[in-house]
């Protein structure tokens, strides 16, 4: 068991192209989003394991000795066995979550307990740990906040228990696509991914000769974008951004034709188009989030005016990038001051 503190982060994600079409066997392109979830793990000797999630106001601690007595035999059936409803009830009982906790809060605590028990059970004694998780990602916006949380937790626990070597450290990078600067906009309009997926399936069954070719065209857009990004990684050129903008426009029209657009997304696309920028929804649609490509040379005043217009609609807007590093280990000094403060590193 490692005795040193760990600082780990993982990125969010967006779908560049292929949402909904991927459900029907077509290609989708996902990219790491440079809004991240951060985790600090500190070994303790107080007989407790504690979890703090300041984004959602959660702080919970458990006695290690009590968790040690739990029946974890279901974890020995294989690394990919999901807990049964009965085992979930045991986890809920161990979590000791008050009745007034939301579903998000409950699931975050249960995910932690499941990973902690699954990963650390091979230790002679379950370790005492203090864990803080803080995120730049909005929850429930289709940007992979749950996945980033789980990846951070699994990476930190596996590293602390010396089950894996450390993830990438600062300055070490695997091959990635070219970084694309974007505006990420959250319309804050709630939507049901399940309902939207079902709606596209219904439309496909009703109009197979119309919707089928749309899905095939979206597939072709994804493949063309992949090709262009591959070229950009070797020899970037201004005309490649023009192609990316065309692909964005075409895909957004296709997604509207599939019935997954929304008036809020139309506002987003119109506001950015008025300033010469190109946008599309990302994820399930029906509200949610959209991305706007910022090609090199776009005037800062244009970006600022666009952000002001979008926030004027009541949207949240971030200037960020795609093509970010994956799960990484950091030194405290390498983190921005707000992140250090959130994790209690200062």
N, C-alpha and C positions, 0 to 999 in steps of 0.2 A: 504494500500500500504506500503510495507516494505521501511524503510528509509536507510537501510544498504547496502553496496556493496555486490555483489554476485560473486563468482568465481565457475564456473560450467565446467565440462568436460564430454565427452562421447567418447567411443572407436570406432575404425573402426571395420571392420569384414572381415573374410575370410571364404570361403567354404572349409571345410576339405574334404568332400566327397559328391557326389551326384549332382554336377553341371550337367546341361542338363537333367539328368535322372529325376530330380525333376519336370521338365516341363511336364513330362509324368506320373505324379502321384507317383513317387518313393520317397524314403526318402532322405533328404539332411541334412548334419550336418554343421551348421555354428558355428563359435567361435569368441568371442570378441578378437580383436587384440590390443596389448598394444602400439599402436600408436594412439594418442588421439587428439581430437579437444577441445580447451579451449575457454571459454567465460567469459569476465568480464562485469558485469552490474553495472553501477553507477547511482543512482538517481540524477537528476539535478533540478534546479529551473529557467532555462533560457528560458523556453517555446519552447524548441527544443528537438527532438529525433534524435540522430546521430548514425551512424553505420560505423565502421572502419574494413576493412578486409585486413590487411597488406599482406597476402599471395598473393592476386591478385591485390593489389594496388588500393583498393577502399576506399574512405571516402566520405560519403554522410550525409547530415543533412536535416531535414524537420521541418517546423513550425508546432507545435502541433495544433495550432488554425486552420490551413488550413486542416490538416487531420481530425480534429473534424467535419468539414463541409461536409466531404465525405459521399456519400450515401452508407451505409454499411448494407442495409436491406437484401442483399443476405446472410449475415452471420447469420441471424436469422432463416434461413430455416433448420438449423441443423448443428451439429458440423462436419459432414463429407460430406458436399456439396461442390463440386469443383466449383470454379468460372467459369462462362460462358465466351466465347470469349469477349463479350461486357464488362464484369466486369474486365477481364484481361486488356483490353485497359484502363479502368479507373485507375487500379493500375499502369500501365505503365506511364500514364499521371501524377499521383501523385508522382511516383518515380522520375520523371524528369531526366531520364537517358540519357546522351548524345548518339548520334547516333553511335559513334565509340566504344561503349562498346561491349564486346563479349557476346555471349549467356550465358556463365557461369556467368559473372558479372551481367547481367540482371536478370537471374533466382535467383541468391543469394539475390539481392535487393528485387525482387518481393516476394520471400518466406518470407523474414523478414517483409515486409509491411503487407502481408496477416496474418501472425501469430500475429504481433503487434496489428492489428485492431481486429482480431478475439478474442484474449485473453483479451486485455485491454479495449475493448469497454464497458464492464460492470462497469468500474470505472466511477465515476461522471464526471471526466475530464481525458482525455488521459494523461498519465504520461510523464514528461520530463525525458529522459534517455540518457546515453552515453554508447554505447555497442561496445566492441572490441572482435573480434573473430579471433583466430589464430590456425593453425592446423599443426600437424606433418604428416598428411596424404597427399600423392600426389592426386591431383584431376584427375578424369577420368581414374583411374586405377582399378576400380572395387573393391575398398577396403572400400566402404561405407562412403566416405567423405561427400557426400550430406546428407545422413541420419544422420551422427554425427552432422553436422551443424544444421539440423532441430531439432534434439533431444535437443541439447544444448539450442537453442533458445526457444523452447517450455518450457523446464524445467525451464529456468531462468525467463521467463515472467510469467508463472503460479505461480512460487514461489514468485516473486516480488509482484504479484497481490493477493497473499494469497489465490489462488484457490486450491493449493495443499500444503501439508506439504513439508518441504525440502527433496530433494533426499538424498541418503546416504552421510554421512559426512565421513571425513578421518577416517580410522580405523574400520568403520562399513562395514561388507561384507555379502552378501547373499551367499547361497551355490552355488559353481561353480565347473566345472570339473577341473581335475588336470592341473596345468600350464605346458604347453609344450614349450620348448625353440626352436626357429626356426630361420632360415635365411629367410627373405622375399626379394624377388628379383623382381624388376620391369624392364622388358625387354624394356619398353618404345616403344614397337611396337603397334601402334594404331590398334583397331579392332572394328567391329560392332557387338554388342551382338545380335541385331535383325537378322543380316545375318547369324551368326553362329547358332542360334537357328533354323532358317529356314532351314539351311543346314542339321542339324541332323534330323529334321522332314522329309525332302525330302528323306534322306537316309533310314529312317525307313519305309517310304511308298514304296520305291523301293526294299528294302531287309528286309521285316518284320521278316523272320525266322532267320536272322542273327543279325539284330540290336536289335530286341526285347529281345533276351537272354542277349545281352550286357547290356541293361538297367536293366534287372532283376539282373544281376551279380553286377552292380554298387550299386543297392539297397541293396544287401546282404553285400557288403563291408561297406556301411554306417551303417548297423545294427550291424555288427561285431565290427566296430570301436566304436560304442556307447557302446557295451557290455564291451569291453576292457577298455575304459575310466571309466566306472562305477566301474570296478574292481580296477583300479589304484587309484581311489578316496578313496577306503577303505584300500587297501593293495598293494602299488606299488611294483613291482618286475622287475628286468632287462629284463626278457623274454617278458614282455608285450611290451617293445619298439621294440623288434624284430618283433612281430606281426604287430605293427603299420607300421614298415618299409615295410613289405611284402604287406600290404594293399595299401600303397602309390604306390609301384611299379605296382601292378596289376591295380589299378585305372588309372594310367597314361597311361598304354598300352591300356586300354579300351577307354579312351578319344581320343587317337590317332586313334583308329579304328573307332570312331564316326566322325572323320574328323575335330576335333577342335584343333589339335596340330599345331605347327609352328616350323620352323627351329631354331628360337631363344630359344624356350622352349627345343628343343633337345639339344642345346648347354648347357643350364642350367643343364639339367639332366645328360649329359655326364661329365661336369666339376665337378659336385658334386659326381657322382658315382666313378670317378677316385680317390676320396679321401675318399671312403667308406661311403658316405652320400646318402640319398634317397630323391628324389624331385618329385613333381607333379605340374601341373598348378593349379591355383585356380581362379574360376570365369568362364568367358565365353571361355577363351582360345584364339587361334588365335594370340598369343602374350600376352600382358598384364603381369600378375604377376604369380609367382610360389612360392611355399613354400618348404623349406628343413628342415627336422626334425633333431634337434641336441639332441641326447640322452645323458643322464648323463655320464660323463667321457670322452666325446670327447675332444681331446687336443686343447687348445687355438690356438696353431700353425696351426692345421688343419683348424680351423674355419677362421683364418686370411688368410691363403693361398687360401682358397675357395673364400673368399670375394675379394681378389685381382684378382683372375682369372675371377670372374664374372664382376667386375668393368672394367677389361681389355677388355671385350666384349662391353663396353659402357652401361652396365646395372647399375641401382641403387640398392644398397643392404643394408639392415638393419638387425642387430642382435636384435631380439625382442622376444616376447612370445605371446602365445594364452592362453585364459582363464582369461582375464583381467577383472577388475571391470566394471560394467555398469556405467550409468550416475551418477555422484557424485558431491557433493559440497566440495570445498576445502578452506583452509585458505591460504593466500598468502605465508606464510612461508613454507608451505608444497610443493610448486611447485619448480621445478628445476629453476636455475637462468636463463637459456635461455628463459624459458616460462614466468617467471616474467618480463624479459626485453621486450619480444614480446607484453605482455599485458600491459606494463607500470606500473607494480606493484612496481618497485624499485624506 
